[in-house]
């Protein structure tokens, strides 16, 4: 009886080591799977961070190249704007002299030659913005490369204001052309070409030595005053344009400084 019980107990105990071995094998397998999963996770994570670092470095390098090119464009634009301001100031001075000359005079007190000289006023030429880099940045979506909010603000301002000034300049030219059309109805323009060249190069000398007796094309002082008024309207807009250009020059100087500091440019 005891022997059977003993044998029975032994037979029941025999499977236990097999179960323990199976559990051990399963645990080792799971640990191996977990280890490989963890290593794969580390590899993917490391790759993700490496890719981010590579992209950050690439974007930083690209933004620096854009910044350097942008500074060159802005410097050229600043010189160009100073040229336009000088042209606008010349036109404003001529119109002021024209208005002073005509003021309170009768038509028979006006000289055709003097009015011809004072109305040798050219409209401001079209702006020649150096926008190649900015357009490339916009079209490629690279504006996000610039992480400095102030740089983004001034770039956006530069973009908007230059487009606005192009439209303003188009309207300004139309005003000057309108004034020129009115001048053509008032002033006799039929002077020899050589005389016109000398008048542009040395107006005071030509006026003093000229024996020209050309008469105005009108006897109506109101037509003369209407012509002057058209020029005065153009003058007012030219003054506004100078103010806009001066503000843009200030903003561009600020933007150049920000770009140089941010990207350590010379």
Phi and psi restraints in degrees (value plus and minus 20) as a CYANA .aco file:
   2 UNK   PHI     -86.9   -46.9
   2 UNK   PSI     -57.0   -17.0
   3 UNK   PHI     -85.7   -45.7
   3 UNK   PSI     -61.1   -21.1
   4 UNK   PHI     -83.9   -43.9
   4 UNK   PSI     -59.6   -19.6
   5 UNK   PHI     -84.8   -44.8
   5 UNK   PSI     -60.5   -20.5
   6 UNK   PHI     -85.1   -45.1
   6 UNK   PSI     -65.4   -25.4
   7 UNK   PHI     -82.8   -42.8
   7 UNK   PSI     -58.7   -18.7
   8 UNK   PHI     -83.2   -43.2
   8 UNK   PSI     -59.9   -19.9
   9 UNK   PHI     -85.4   -45.4
   9 UNK   PSI     -60.9   -20.9
  10 UNK   PHI     -84.2   -44.2
  10 UNK   PSI     -61.0   -21.0
  11 UNK   PHI     -86.6   -46.6
  11 UNK   PSI     -51.5   -11.5
  12 UNK   PHI     -95.1   -55.1
  12 UNK   PSI     -49.3    -9.3
  13 UNK   PHI    -101.5   -61.5
  13 UNK   PSI     -45.3    -5.3
  14 UNK   PHI     -75.8   -35.8
  14 UNK   PSI     -59.9   -19.9
  15 UNK   PHI     -90.4   -50.4
  15 UNK   PSI     -37.2     2.8
  16 UNK   PHI     -80.2   -40.2
  16 UNK   PSI     -68.2   -28.2
  17 UNK   PHI     -78.2   -38.2
  17 UNK   PSI     -56.0   -16.0
  18 UNK   PHI     -83.5   -43.5
  18 UNK   PSI     -62.3   -22.3
  19 UNK   PHI     -84.9   -44.9
  19 UNK   PSI     -61.7   -21.7
  20 UNK   PHI     -84.3   -44.3
  20 UNK   PSI     -60.7   -20.7
  21 UNK   PHI     -84.4   -44.4
  21 UNK   PSI     -59.3   -19.3
  22 UNK   PHI     -84.8   -44.8
  22 UNK   PSI     -63.1   -23.1
  23 UNK   PHI     -83.3   -43.3
  23 UNK   PSI     -58.9   -18.9
  24 UNK   PHI     -85.2   -45.2
  24 UNK   PSI     -62.1   -22.1
  25 UNK   PHI     -84.5   -44.5
  25 UNK   PSI     -61.4   -21.4
  26 UNK   PHI     -82.5   -42.5
  26 UNK   PSI     -62.1   -22.1
  27 UNK   PHI     -82.8   -42.8
  27 UNK   PSI     -62.4   -22.4
  28 UNK   PHI     -85.1   -45.1
  28 UNK   PSI     -58.6   -18.6
  29 UNK   PHI     -84.8   -44.8
  29 UNK   PSI     -64.6   -24.6
  30 UNK   PHI     -84.2   -44.2
  30 UNK   PSI     -59.2   -19.2
  31 UNK   PHI     -84.4   -44.4
  31 UNK   PSI     -58.2   -18.2
  32 UNK   PHI     -85.6   -45.6
  32 UNK   PSI     -64.5   -24.5
  33 UNK   PHI     -81.1   -41.1
  33 UNK   PSI     -64.2   -24.2
  34 UNK   PHI     -83.4   -43.4
  34 UNK   PSI     -61.0   -21.0
  35 UNK   PHI     -82.6   -42.6
  35 UNK   PSI     -66.3   -26.3
  36 UNK   PHI     -85.6   -45.6
  36 UNK   PSI     -59.2   -19.2
  37 UNK   PHI     -83.0   -43.0
  37 UNK   PSI     -62.9   -22.9
  38 UNK   PHI     -84.0   -44.0
  38 UNK   PSI     -62.2   -22.2
  39 UNK   PHI     -85.3   -45.3
  39 UNK   PSI     -59.2   -19.2
  40 UNK   PHI     -84.2   -44.2
  40 UNK   PSI     -61.4   -21.4
  41 UNK   PHI     -80.9   -40.9
  41 UNK   PSI     -64.2   -24.2
  42 UNK   PHI     -82.5   -42.5
  42 UNK   PSI     -61.0   -21.0
  43 UNK   PHI     -84.4   -44.4
  43 UNK   PSI     -64.8   -24.8
  44 UNK   PHI     -84.1   -44.1
  44 UNK   PSI     -63.9   -23.9
  45 UNK   PHI     -83.2   -43.2
  45 UNK   PSI     -65.2   -25.2
  46 UNK   PHI     -82.1   -42.1
  46 UNK   PSI     -60.3   -20.3
  47 UNK   PHI     -84.0   -44.0
  47 UNK   PSI     -60.2   -20.2
  48 UNK   PHI     -81.1   -41.1
  48 UNK   PSI     -67.6   -27.6
  49 UNK   PHI     -86.3   -46.3
  49 UNK   PSI     -58.2   -18.2
  50 UNK   PHI     -83.6   -43.6
  50 UNK   PSI     -60.9   -20.9
  51 UNK   PHI     -85.2   -45.2
  51 UNK   PSI     -60.7   -20.7
  52 UNK   PHI     -82.8   -42.8
  52 UNK   PSI     -63.5   -23.5
  53 UNK   PHI     -82.9   -42.9
  53 UNK   PSI     -60.4   -20.4
  54 UNK   PHI     -83.8   -43.8
  54 UNK   PSI     -64.0   -24.0
  55 UNK   PHI     -84.8   -44.8
  55 UNK   PSI     -62.6   -22.6
  56 UNK   PHI     -81.2   -41.2
  56 UNK   PSI     -62.5   -22.5
  57 UNK   PHI     -85.3   -45.3
  57 UNK   PSI     -63.1   -23.1
  58 UNK   PHI     -83.6   -43.6
  58 UNK   PSI     -62.6   -22.6
  59 UNK   PHI     -87.0   -47.0
  59 UNK   PSI     -58.9   -18.9
  60 UNK   PHI     -83.7   -43.7
  60 UNK   PSI     -62.8   -22.8
  61 UNK   PHI     -85.0   -45.0
  61 UNK   PSI     -63.3   -23.3
  62 UNK   PHI     -85.4   -45.4
  62 UNK   PSI     -62.5   -22.5
  63 UNK   PHI     -84.4   -44.4
  63 UNK   PSI     -53.6   -13.6
  64 UNK   PHI     -86.8   -46.8
  64 UNK   PSI     -60.2   -20.2
  65 UNK   PHI     -84.8   -44.8
  65 UNK   PSI     -62.3   -22.3
  66 UNK   PHI     -81.9   -41.9
  66 UNK   PSI     -63.1   -23.1
  67 UNK   PHI     -81.6   -41.6
  67 UNK   PSI     -63.2   -23.2
  68 UNK   PHI     -83.5   -43.5
  68 UNK   PSI     -63.6   -23.6
  69 UNK   PHI     -86.7   -46.7
  69 UNK   PSI     -57.6   -17.6
  70 UNK   PHI     -84.2   -44.2
  70 UNK   PSI     -59.4   -19.4
  71 UNK   PHI     -81.0   -41.0
  71 UNK   PSI     -63.6   -23.6
  72 UNK   PHI     -80.2   -40.2
  72 UNK   PSI     -62.9   -22.9
  73 UNK   PHI     -83.2   -43.2
  73 UNK   PSI     -63.5   -23.5
  74 UNK   PHI     -86.8   -46.8
  74 UNK   PSI     -56.9   -16.9
  75 UNK   PHI     -83.4   -43.4
  75 UNK   PSI     -64.2   -24.2
  76 UNK   PHI     -82.5   -42.5
  76 UNK   PSI     -61.9   -21.9
  77 UNK   PHI     -84.6   -44.6
  77 UNK   PSI     -57.2   -17.2
  78 UNK   PHI     -83.3   -43.3
  78 UNK   PSI     -64.4   -24.4
  79 UNK   PHI     -82.2   -42.2
  79 UNK   PSI     -61.1   -21.1
  80 UNK   PHI     -83.9   -43.9
  80 UNK   PSI     -59.6   -19.6
  81 UNK   PHI     -87.9   -47.9
  81 UNK   PSI     -56.4   -16.4
  82 UNK   PHI     -82.0   -42.0
  82 UNK   PSI     -57.6   -17.6
  83 UNK   PHI     -82.9   -42.9
  83 UNK   PSI     -65.1   -25.1
  84 UNK   PHI     -84.7   -44.7
  84 UNK   PSI     -58.9   -18.9
  85 UNK   PHI     -81.8   -41.8
  85 UNK   PSI     -60.6   -20.6
  86 UNK   PHI     -82.8   -42.8
  86 UNK   PSI     -62.4   -22.4
  87 UNK   PHI     -84.0   -44.0
  87 UNK   PSI     -62.5   -22.5
  88 UNK   PHI     -84.6   -44.6
  88 UNK   PSI     -59.9   -19.9
  89 UNK   PHI     -84.6   -44.6
  89 UNK   PSI     -57.2   -17.2
  90 UNK   PHI     -81.7   -41.7
  90 UNK   PSI     -64.8   -24.8
  91 UNK   PHI     -83.7   -43.7
  91 UNK   PSI     -62.2   -22.2
  92 UNK   PHI     -82.0   -42.0
  92 UNK   PSI     -62.8   -22.8
  93 UNK   PHI     -82.6   -42.6
  93 UNK   PSI     -64.6   -24.6
  94 UNK   PHI     -81.9   -41.9
  94 UNK   PSI     -63.0   -23.0
  95 UNK   PHI     -87.1   -47.1
  95 UNK   PSI     -58.8   -18.8
  96 UNK   PHI     -82.1   -42.1
  96 UNK   PSI     -64.4   -24.4
  97 UNK   PHI     -83.2   -43.2
  97 UNK   PSI     -60.0   -20.0
  98 UNK   PHI     -80.8   -40.8
  98 UNK   PSI     -67.6   -27.6
  99 UNK   PHI     -83.4   -43.4
  99 UNK   PSI     -60.6   -20.6
 100 UNK   PHI     -84.8   -44.8
 100 UNK   PSI     -56.4   -16.4
 101 UNK   PHI     -89.2   -49.2
 101 UNK   PSI     -60.8   -20.8
 102 UNK   PHI    -100.7   -60.7
 102 UNK   PSI     -47.0    -7.0
 103 UNK   PHI     -74.0   -34.0
 103 UNK   PSI     109.0   149.0
 104 UNK   PHI      42.7    82.7
 104 UNK   PSI      -2.9    37.1
 105 UNK   PHI    -119.6   -79.6
 105 UNK   PSI     135.3   175.3
 106 UNK   PHI    -111.0   -71.0
 106 UNK   PSI     142.8   182.8
 107 UNK   PHI     -82.5   -42.5
 107 UNK   PSI     -53.0   -13.0
 108 UNK   PHI     -97.0   -57.0
 108 UNK   PSI     -24.2    15.8
 109 UNK   PHI    -116.0   -76.0
 109 UNK   PSI     -20.8    19.2
 110 UNK   PHI    -119.7   -79.7
 110 UNK   PSI     119.9   159.9
 111 UNK   PHI    -117.1   -77.1
 111 UNK   PSI     110.4   150.4
 112 UNK   PHI     -80.0   -40.0
 112 UNK   PSI     -61.9   -21.9
 113 UNK   PHI     -84.2   -44.2
 113 UNK   PSI     -61.1   -21.1
 114 UNK   PHI     -87.1   -47.1
 114 UNK   PSI     -60.9   -20.9
 115 UNK   PHI     -86.6   -46.6
 115 UNK   PSI     -56.6   -16.6
 116 UNK   PHI     -81.6   -41.6
 116 UNK   PSI     -65.0   -25.0
 117 UNK   PHI     -84.3   -44.3
 117 UNK   PSI     -63.5   -23.5
 118 UNK   PHI     -94.4   -54.4
 118 UNK   PSI     -35.8     4.2
 119 UNK   PHI    -123.8   -83.8
 119 UNK   PSI      -5.0    35.0
 120 UNK   PHI     -98.8   -58.8
 120 UNK   PSI      47.6    87.6
 121 UNK   PHI    -136.6   -96.6
 121 UNK   PSI     102.5   142.5
 122 UNK   PHI    -119.1   -79.1
 122 UNK   PSI     120.6   160.6
 123 UNK   PHI     -87.1   -47.1
 123 UNK   PSI     138.0   178.0
 124 UNK   PHI     -83.0   -43.0
 124 UNK   PSI     107.8   147.8
 125 UNK   PHI     -87.6   -47.6
 125 UNK   PSI     144.0   184.0
 126 UNK   PHI     -79.4   -39.4
 126 UNK   PSI     126.9   166.9
 127 UNK   PHI     -91.7   -51.7
 127 UNK   PSI     127.2   167.2
 128 UNK   PHI    -138.9   -98.9
 128 UNK   PSI      56.6    96.6
 129 UNK   PHI     -91.3   -51.3
 129 UNK   PSI     123.8   163.8
 130 UNK   PHI    -113.1   -73.1
 130 UNK   PSI      58.5    98.5
 131 UNK   PHI    -123.0   -83.0
 131 UNK   PSI     -10.9    29.1
 132 UNK   PHI     -79.0   -39.0
 132 UNK   PSI     -66.8   -26.8
 133 UNK   PHI     -86.4   -46.4
 133 UNK   PSI     -63.9   -23.9
 134 UNK   PHI     -81.3   -41.3
 134 UNK   PSI     -63.3   -23.3
 135 UNK   PHI     -84.5   -44.5
 135 UNK   PSI     -57.0   -17.0
 136 UNK   PHI     -85.8   -45.8
 136 UNK   PSI     -62.2   -22.2
 137 UNK   PHI     -81.8   -41.8
 137 UNK   PSI     -62.9   -22.9
 138 UNK   PHI     -87.9   -47.9
 138 UNK   PSI     -66.7   -26.7
 139 UNK   PHI     -89.2   -49.2
 139 UNK   PSI     -49.4    -9.4
 140 UNK   PHI    -110.9   -70.9
 140 UNK   PSI     -23.7    16.3
 141 UNK   PHI      51.5    91.5
 141 UNK   PSI       1.5    41.5
 142 UNK   PHI    -105.3   -65.3
 142 UNK   PSI     -17.7    22.3
 143 UNK   PHI     -81.6   -41.6
 143 UNK   PSI     -46.8    -6.8
 144 UNK   PHI     -87.8   -47.8
 144 UNK   PSI     -36.4     3.6
 145 UNK   PHI     -86.0   -46.0
 145 UNK   PSI     -46.7    -6.7
 146 UNK   PHI    -105.4   -65.4
 146 UNK   PSI      90.7   130.7
 147 UNK   PHI    -112.4   -72.4
 147 UNK   PSI     -30.5     9.5
 148 UNK   PHI    -102.1   -62.1
 148 UNK   PSI      96.7   136.7
 149 UNK   PHI     -81.1   -41.1
 149 UNK   PSI     -54.4   -14.4
 150 UNK   PHI     -86.5   -46.5
 150 UNK   PSI     -58.6   -18.6
 151 UNK   PHI     -83.9   -43.9
 151 UNK   PSI     -64.7   -24.7
 152 UNK   PHI     -81.3   -41.3
 152 UNK   PSI     -60.7   -20.7
 153 UNK   PHI     -81.9   -41.9
 153 UNK   PSI     -69.7   -29.7
 154 UNK   PHI     -89.9   -49.9
 154 UNK   PSI     -52.7   -12.7
 155 UNK   PHI     -83.7   -43.7
 155 UNK   PSI     -62.4   -22.4
 156 UNK   PHI     -84.7   -44.7
 156 UNK   PSI     -60.0   -20.0
 157 UNK   PHI     -83.1   -43.1
 157 UNK   PSI     -65.8   -25.8
 158 UNK   PHI     -78.1   -38.1
 158 UNK   PSI     -64.2   -24.2
 159 UNK   PHI     -82.3   -42.3
 159 UNK   PSI     -70.4   -30.4
 160 UNK   PHI     -87.0   -47.0
 160 UNK   PSI     -64.0   -24.0
 161 UNK   PHI     -89.6   -49.6
 161 UNK   PSI     -59.2   -19.2
 162 UNK   PHI     -85.0   -45.0
 162 UNK   PSI     -59.9   -19.9
 163 UNK   PHI     -84.0   -44.0
 163 UNK   PSI     -62.2   -22.2
 164 UNK   PHI     -82.9   -42.9
 164 UNK   PSI     -61.3   -21.3
 165 UNK   PHI     -87.1   -47.1
 165 UNK   PSI     -53.6   -13.6
 166 UNK   PHI     -80.8   -40.8
 166 UNK   PSI     -63.8   -23.8
 167 UNK   PHI     -86.7   -46.7
 167 UNK   PSI     -62.4   -22.4
 168 UNK   PHI     -81.1   -41.1
 168 UNK   PSI     -61.8   -21.8
 169 UNK   PHI     -84.9   -44.9
 169 UNK   PSI     -56.7   -16.7
 170 UNK   PHI     -81.1   -41.1
 170 UNK   PSI     -63.3   -23.3
 171 UNK   PHI     -87.9   -47.9
 171 UNK   PSI     -58.0   -18.0
 172 UNK   PHI     -81.8   -41.8
 172 UNK   PSI     -62.9   -22.9
 173 UNK   PHI     -82.5   -42.5
 173 UNK   PSI     -57.9   -17.9
 174 UNK   PHI     -82.5   -42.5
 174 UNK   PSI     -57.5   -17.5
 175 UNK   PHI     -86.7   -46.7
 175 UNK   PSI     -62.0   -22.0
 176 UNK   PHI     -87.3   -47.3
 176 UNK   PSI     -57.8   -17.8
 177 UNK   PHI     -85.2   -45.2
 177 UNK   PSI     -57.1   -17.1
 178 UNK   PHI     -83.5   -43.5
 178 UNK   PSI     -62.3   -22.3
 179 UNK   PHI     -84.2   -44.2
 179 UNK   PSI     -57.9   -17.9
 180 UNK   PHI     -84.9   -44.9
 180 UNK   PSI     -60.1   -20.1
 181 UNK   PHI     -80.8   -40.8
 181 UNK   PSI     -60.0   -20.0
 182 UNK   PHI     -88.8   -48.8
 182 UNK   PSI     -57.0   -17.0
 183 UNK   PHI     -81.2   -41.2
 183 UNK   PSI     -58.1   -18.1
 184 UNK   PHI     -84.0   -44.0
 184 UNK   PSI     -39.8     0.2
 185 UNK   PHI    -111.5   -71.5
 185 UNK   PSI     -27.3    12.7
 186 UNK   PHI    -135.3   -95.3
 186 UNK   PSI     -61.9   -21.9
 187 UNK   PHI    -126.6   -86.6
 187 UNK   PSI     115.0   155.0
 188 UNK   PHI     -97.8   -57.8
 188 UNK   PSI      97.6   137.6
 189 UNK   PHI    -117.4   -77.4
 189 UNK   PSI     -17.0    23.0
 190 UNK   PHI    -102.2   -62.2
 190 UNK   PSI      47.9    87.9
 191 UNK   PHI    -127.1   -87.1
 191 UNK   PSI     130.5   170.5
 192 UNK   PHI     -80.7   -40.7
 192 UNK   PSI     129.4   169.4
 193 UNK   PHI     -81.0   -41.0
 193 UNK   PSI     -60.2   -20.2
 194 UNK   PHI     -82.9   -42.9
 194 UNK   PSI     -58.1   -18.1
 195 UNK   PHI     -85.0   -45.0
 195 UNK   PSI     -60.7   -20.7
 196 UNK   PHI     -83.6   -43.6
 196 UNK   PSI     -59.6   -19.6
 197 UNK   PHI     -84.3   -44.3
 197 UNK   PSI     -64.4   -24.4
 198 UNK   PHI     -86.0   -46.0
 198 UNK   PSI     -54.5   -14.5
 199 UNK   PHI     -85.3   -45.3
 199 UNK   PSI     -58.1   -18.1
 200 UNK   PHI     -91.1   -51.1
 200 UNK   PSI     -57.1   -17.1
 201 UNK   PHI    -100.1   -60.1
 201 UNK   PSI     -55.2   -15.2
 202 UNK   PHI    -166.3  -126.3
 202 UNK   PSI      52.7    92.7
 203 UNK   PHI     -82.2   -42.2
 203 UNK   PSI     -62.0   -22.0
 204 UNK   PHI     -81.7   -41.7
 204 UNK   PSI     -64.0   -24.0
 205 UNK   PHI     -84.4   -44.4
 205 UNK   PSI     -62.2   -22.2
 206 UNK   PHI     -86.5   -46.5
 206 UNK   PSI     -61.5   -21.5
 207 UNK   PHI     -81.6   -41.6
 207 UNK   PSI     -62.5   -22.5
 208 UNK   PHI     -90.2   -50.2
 208 UNK   PSI     -53.4   -13.4
 209 UNK   PHI    -117.8   -77.8
 209 UNK   PSI     -28.4    11.6
 210 UNK   PHI     -94.6   -54.6
 210 UNK   PSI     120.8   160.8
 211 UNK   PHI    -128.6   -88.6
 211 UNK   PSI      -1.3    38.7
 212 UNK   PHI     -81.4   -41.4
 212 UNK   PSI     115.5   155.5
 213 UNK   PHI    -139.2   -99.2
 213 UNK   PSI       3.5    43.5
 214 UNK   PHI     -82.2   -42.2
 214 UNK   PSI     123.9   163.9
 215 UNK   PHI    -126.6   -86.6
 215 UNK   PSI     135.1   175.1
 216 UNK   PHI     -81.5   -41.5
 216 UNK   PSI     136.7   176.7
 217 UNK   PHI    -102.4   -62.4
 217 UNK   PSI     -20.8    19.2
 218 UNK   PHI    -157.4  -117.4
 218 UNK   PSI     131.9   171.9
 219 UNK   PHI    -127.1   -87.1
 219 UNK   PSI     -13.1    26.9
 220 UNK   PHI    -123.2   -83.2
 220 UNK   PSI      92.9   132.9
 221 UNK   PHI     -84.4   -44.4
 221 UNK   PSI     -45.7    -5.7
 222 UNK   PHI     -84.6   -44.6
 222 UNK   PSI     -55.6   -15.6
 223 UNK   PHI     -86.3   -46.3
 223 UNK   PSI     -56.9   -16.9
 224 UNK   PHI     -84.8   -44.8
 224 UNK   PSI     -65.5   -25.5
 225 UNK   PHI     -85.4   -45.4
 225 UNK   PSI     -55.6   -15.6
 226 UNK   PHI     -84.5   -44.5
 226 UNK   PSI     -59.6   -19.6
 227 UNK   PHI     -81.5   -41.5
 227 UNK   PSI     -66.3   -26.3
 228 UNK   PHI     -82.3   -42.3
 228 UNK   PSI     -60.5   -20.5
 229 UNK   PHI     -80.9   -40.9
 229 UNK   PSI     -59.5   -19.5
 230 UNK   PHI     -83.9   -43.9
 230 UNK   PSI     -60.7   -20.7
 231 UNK   PHI     -85.3   -45.3
 231 UNK   PSI     -58.2   -18.2
 232 UNK   PHI     -85.3   -45.3
 232 UNK   PSI     -56.5   -16.5
 233 UNK   PHI     -83.5   -43.5
 233 UNK   PSI     -64.1   -24.1
 234 UNK   PHI     -81.6   -41.6
 234 UNK   PSI     -57.1   -17.1
 235 UNK   PHI     -82.0   -42.0
 235 UNK   PSI     -64.1   -24.1
 236 UNK   PHI     -79.9   -39.9
 236 UNK   PSI     -62.5   -22.5
 237 UNK   PHI     -88.3   -48.3
 237 UNK   PSI     -53.9   -13.9
 238 UNK   PHI     -84.4   -44.4
 238 UNK   PSI     -57.8   -17.8
 239 UNK   PHI     -83.3   -43.3
 239 UNK   PSI     -62.2   -22.2
 240 UNK   PHI     -82.8   -42.8
 240 UNK   PSI     -57.3   -17.3
 241 UNK   PHI     -86.1   -46.1
 241 UNK   PSI     -58.2   -18.2
 242 UNK   PHI     -81.5   -41.5
 242 UNK   PSI     -61.3   -21.3
 243 UNK   PHI     -83.1   -43.1
 243 UNK   PSI     -62.3   -22.3
 244 UNK   PHI     -83.8   -43.8
 244 UNK   PSI     -63.6   -23.6
 245 UNK   PHI     -85.0   -45.0
 245 UNK   PSI     -58.4   -18.4
 246 UNK   PHI     -84.0   -44.0
 246 UNK   PSI     -61.7   -21.7
 247 UNK   PHI     -85.1   -45.1
 247 UNK   PSI     -59.4   -19.4
 248 UNK   PHI     -87.0   -47.0
 248 UNK   PSI     -58.5   -18.5
 249 UNK   PHI     -80.3   -40.3
 249 UNK   PSI     -62.0   -22.0
 250 UNK   PHI     -82.1   -42.1
 250 UNK   PSI     -65.6   -25.6
 251 UNK   PHI     -86.1   -46.1
 251 UNK   PSI     -58.0   -18.0
 252 UNK   PHI     -87.0   -47.0
 252 UNK   PSI     -57.1   -17.1
 253 UNK   PHI     -82.4   -42.4
 253 UNK   PSI     -60.0   -20.0
 254 UNK   PHI     -84.2   -44.2
 254 UNK   PSI     -62.5   -22.5
 255 UNK   PHI     -85.2   -45.2
 255 UNK   PSI     -62.6   -22.6
 256 UNK   PHI     -78.6   -38.6
 256 UNK   PSI     -64.6   -24.6
 257 UNK   PHI     -82.9   -42.9
 257 UNK   PSI     -62.7   -22.7
 258 UNK   PHI     -83.6   -43.6
 258 UNK   PSI     -63.6   -23.6
 259 UNK   PHI     -84.1   -44.1
 259 UNK   PSI     -61.1   -21.1
 260 UNK   PHI     -85.9   -45.9
 260 UNK   PSI     -60.7   -20.7
 261 UNK   PHI     -89.9   -49.9
 261 UNK   PSI     -63.2   -23.2
 262 UNK   PHI     -85.9   -45.9
 262 UNK   PSI     -56.6   -16.6
 263 UNK   PHI    -135.1   -95.1
 263 UNK   PSI      -7.2    32.8
 264 UNK   PHI      33.1    73.1
 264 UNK   PSI      31.8    71.8
 265 UNK   PHI    -114.1   -74.1
 265 UNK   PSI     133.0   173.0
